[in-house]
């Protein structure tokens, strides 16, 4: 009798541990995937207003004067090019000064409104993300409702298989916790990269009026669009993940379902890592 009582108590402890591990696993994954869908579509100003205001203040007070110096050098270089390109001053036209003044005016306007221009890029992307988000909302959650009826099945199992299942669920729970940290790093790391890129926006904008130096500004714009539309690729990854986990049936085969969810989550993390390089390759940014 005492041995039977101890066995029943031990089985209840194992079952409670298994249910707790599985519930924690599904909750962690569902929460982090929902964060991806919710946060990647935010603009830099909407994601964290405090950080955005600080970056804008630093850019306007520290970077803009440096951009002004660079613009002075670039426009002097541009003027020299305009003067000597006509057969070494033999074919000299006064209209080139009007061309130079116009280029300088455009360059100053670009630096003055660089934050409005960069934010416009992310506003355009936000509209794309909002349209994509409406297609995959409420479909990314793993259905854990079958766990409520799982306790009766576990009570029929022997202590040995229960111990193995408990260790599996514990290992899976730790793995999902680690993957959730990776997802957090990817999502927040992208936003920090955006803030860093935006903070230096006046410098590449100062080079765009010159044919040779303008490659810096052109490549900056490509990188900016790559960062913005990386969010769309991340949403596509979440949509694919949603389709995969929708076919996971926890009640049919618990072992297969657990490791299927783990495999799909690993694929999701790997895909999210690749979105940055893929977006840059599409926009030819380097």
Secondary structure, DSSP 8 states (H G I E B T S, - for coil): -HHHHHHHHHHHHHHHHHHHHHHHHHHHHHHHHHHHHHHTT--HHHH-HHHHHHHHHHIIIIIHHHHHHHHHHHHHHHHHHHHHTTTTTTS--THHHHHHHHHHHHHHHHHHTHHHHHHHHHHHHHHHHHHHHHHHTT------GGGGGHHHHHHTS-HHHHHHHHHHHHHHHHHHHHHHHHHHHHHHHHHHHHHHHHHTHHHHHTTTTSTTTHHHHHHHHHHHHHHHHHHHHHHHHHHHHHHHHHT--TTT-HHHHHHHHHHHHHHHHHHHHHHHHHHHHHTT--
